[in-house]
Amino acid sequence: MAKLSDLQELIATEVNELKFPLAPADLYEPIKYILALGGKRIRPALVLMACDLFGGDVRKAISPALAIEVFHNFTLMHDDIMDNAPLRRGKVTVHEKWNTNVAILSGDVMLVEGYKLMMNVDDHLLRPIMQIFNETAVGVCEGQQFDMDFEQRNDVHIDEYINMIRLKTAVVLGSALKIGALIGGADNRNALLLQSFGEHLGVAFQLQDDILDVYGDPDKFGKQVGGDILSNKKTFLLIKALELTDSGALNDLEHWLSGTDFPPKEKVDAVTAIYDQLNIRQFAWEAMHTYVKKAFDSLDAVKLPEDNKQALRVFADSLMVREY
């Protein structure tokens, strides 16, 4: 079985070889720019890995894998506009380097280019694979809208949050695996099980990210610890804390959520202390492991020799074992 790192390198090479028209330059240059920023290329590599898992011809999965990567970067380009983000992977975002209108239109073309790439599959797979891609694209947009809606609400429930992160991030992992499995010759049952593995793993990964944002080592985590607290982001930890707090603690928490002029460290320390008092980290840890177990249960049920599935187990372990 091919290693994930080898498949990531293959995708990186193929992304670099994608060709776009020279004109109009302001339409196509931003696409080349954002695709050249790199990234781990995990989603497209999973398409290839799932195809390889069932003994399929990996070359037949390259174009759909590139479709997933182009689609993913389209969502990043538009997300950066909505978040007014100045940087992406350490470089200036498209809307900052050009302007918002250029970023919107280039993103639109990226979505179309994704569809063009996804259509390069055998005829008998075209309809089912395009249906998966359609559902994924709509799901990601729904997840983004839910995320924006939650910014204006203080009554978000845990099940709503889990559904949001499933749609916004996890469905792409699941769909990448399902598409690759079908191209590799998997039957629908095994393809669905791989999709379930990817979705549950994606939810677990986001829950882990929520925990690391508060309790991670900034040198190892690679992000500012407490960033979610400073921005009042509705994470599992905050939603659970709001759910569990009594009137006194709720007043304390709402005090820190309502103010905008607190020293950053003071706010992070105070909210973290409330989380510690309510044992929020343990609740989040248990939820994360629930979804990890669901992911591995789905993988266990895939009818393939255990050796074939080892690469996905290694991938899952690498995704979920991040230092604090």
N, C-alpha and C positions, 0 to 999 in steps of 0.2 A: 504493500500500500504506500502511496506517495505521502511524504511528510507535508504538514501544513506550510512550513517555511518554504519548501520547494514550490508549492502551488502559489504562494504569495509572490514569490519572485517571478513566476511565469506570468501572473496577472499584471505585475508592475511593468514587465516588458511589453505585454500586449497593450496596456493603457498608453504607454509611450508611443506606440505605433498607430494609434487611432488617428485617422485623417479627417480634417474638417476643411471646408472651403476657406479661401483667403479673404473673400469679401462677402458681406460687409464686415470689416475687421472688428468693429465694436460689438458685433453679434457673436463672432466665433473666438476671438482672442480671449475673452473671459472664461470660456469653456476650457480652452487649453491651459489657461492659467490655473484654474482651481484643480483640474485633474493632475497638474504637475506638482501640486503641493504635497503629494504623497499620501501618507496614512498607512494603516496596517493592511489594508485590502483583505480583511478577514471575510467580509460578506461574499465577495466573488470567489474567494478561495474555497469557501464552504460549498458553493455550487460544484466546483471541480471535485472536491473531496467526496461529496455524496455520490456523484457519478462514478468515481473510481471505486467507491465502496461496493457497488453492485457489478463491477467488472465492465463498465461501459467505456466507450472511447472518449477520453477526456477532451480531445480536440473538438468534439461535437458540442461540448458544454462551454467552450471559451466565449463565444458570442453572447449567450445568455448571461454568463458570469459578468462580462463587461457591461451588459445592460443593467445588472444590479448595481455595479459600481457607479455608472453614470447617473442612474436614478438616485442613489444615495447622495452623490455630490450635488445634484439638483436640489435635494431637500436642504442640504447644508447652505447652499447659496441663498435660498429663500429664507431659511431660519435666521441667517445672519442679518438680513434686512429687518425681519420682525423683532430681533433682539437688539438691533442697532449695535452689533458687535464690530469693534474696530479690527480685530485680529482673528485669523483662522490658521491653526497650526503654525503660529508664530509669524505669519505674513499678513499683510494688509488684505482685508476682505474685498470682494469684488465691488460691492456698492461704494466702498471708500476709494478704491483705486480708480474706478470709472464713475458711475453714479447709480442711483437707485433704479432708474428706468432701464438702464443697460442691464443691471443685475436681474431684474424681473424678466426681461425679454430673453436674455441668454439662458436663464433658468428654464423658461418655457421650452426653448429649443432643446435643451438637455433632456427634458422629459420625452420629447418626441424622438430624439436620438436613442433614448433608452428603449422605446418601443420598437424602433427599427432594428436594433440589435437583438431584442428578444424574439423577434419573428424568425430569426435564422435557426429554426429547429425543423426536424422532420415533420412532414405534413400531418402525420397521425397524432403528433404531440402538440400541434400549434394551438388548437382550441383550448385544451385543458391548461396548458402553460400560460397562455394569455389571460385566462380566467384567474389563475393564481396571481399573476402580475397586477391585473386590474384591482383585485380585492386588496392586495398589499398596498398599492398606491393610495386607494381610498382610505384604508385603515391608518396609514401614516398621517394623512391630512386630518382625519378625525382625531387622532391622538394629539396632534399639535393644537387643534382648536380646544380640546378639553384642557390641555395644559394652560393655554391662555385664559380660558374661562376660570380656572381654579385660582388665578392671580386675584380675581375680584371676589372670591368667596371665602368665608371662614367656616363653612359647614361641609367641607369635602370629607367623604367617608373613605375608609381604607379600601373597600372594594372598588370604588370609583378610581382611586389612585392606581391600583393594580391594573385595572383595565386600561387606564391612560398610558402607563409605561409599556404595557403589552402592545398596544396599537402603535405608539410612537417609535419604539425601538425594537421590541422583541419579534414582531411579525416579519420583519425583513430577514432576520436570522432563520426563522422557521421556513419562510418561503424559499430562501436560497437553497436550503437543504432539500425541500420537497421538489423543487424544479430540477436540481441536480440528480436526485434519485430517479425521477421519471425518465430523464435523458439516459441514465445508466441502465434502464430496463427494470426498475423496481415495480412491483405491483402497487396498487393504490393503498393497500393496508400498510405496507412498509413505508411508503412515501409519507403517509399521514403520521405514522409514528415518529419519523425523523422530523417532520414539521413540529410535532408536539415537543420533542426533545429541544429543538432550537428555541421555540417560544418560551418554554419554562426556564431554560437556561438564560435567555435574555432578560426575563423578569428578575431572576436571582441576581444577575450581574448588576442591574440597576439598583436593587435593594442594597447590594454590597457597596455600590458607589455612594448611596445615601449615608451608609454607616461610615465609610472612609472619609467623607467630607467633614464629619465632625470629629472622628476618633483616629484618623489616619496620621501617619508621619508625613509631613509635607515634603521632606526630601525623597521619600520613597513613593508617595502617592502621586507626585507630579503636579499637584494643584494646591491652591491656598486652602488650608484647613479652615472650616467655618464659613466658607463662601456662601453656602446655602442659608446659613443663619443670618448673615449680614443682608442678604437680599430677600429675606422672609419667604424663601421658596417653599412651596407645599411639597415636602418630602414625606416619606413614610414616618420618619421620626417626629416631625412637627405635627402631622395629622394625628398620630397616636397620642402624643402629649396633650393635644387639645381635647382629645376624646377622654383621657384619663384624669385630667386635672380637676380638683375640687375648686370651689369658688375662690379660695385664697390664692392657690397656686395659679389658677387661671388668670386672676388679676395681675399677678407678677409676670406671667408669660405675655399677656396682652400689652402690658406696659412696655416690654422690650420690643414687641412687634409693631407698636404704634409709633414709636419715636424714630426720628431720622438723624438726630445729632449726637448719638452716643459714640464714645470712643470704640472703635471696632473690637479691640481685645476685650473690653469690658462687657460688651454685648455678647460676644461669643462665649466668654467664660460664664456669664450669668445664665444664658439659655442652656448651655451644656450642663450646668449644675442642676437645673430643673429636670433635664433629661435623666441625669444620674439618679436623682431623687425618685423618679418614677420608673426606673429600670428600663428605660426606652431602648437602650442598646440591646438588651436581651430579647425584647419583643421583636426587634428588627432582625436580629440574628436568627431567631427561630423561624420567622417568616421566610428569610432568605433560604434557609436549609430545607424548608418545606418544598420550595420550588426546585432546588437542586435535586431533591429526591424524586420529584415528579419527572424531572428531565431524565434522570438515569433509569427510572422505571420504564419510560417510553423507549429508551435506547435498548434496555434489556429485552424488550418484547420484539424488537426487530429480528426477523428470522434470517440471520446470517451467522457464519462462524464467528466466534468471539474475537479471533485474530483480526478479522476485517474491521471490527468496530473499535479496535484499540486506538486508532488515530483520533477518533472523535472523543474518546475518554481522555486522552492526553490533552486535547484542545480544551475540553471542559475544565479539567484540573488546572490548566495554565490560566484560564480566564478567572477562575474562582479563588485561586490562591495568590492573593496580593498582600504584600507586607504592610503591616501597620506601623 
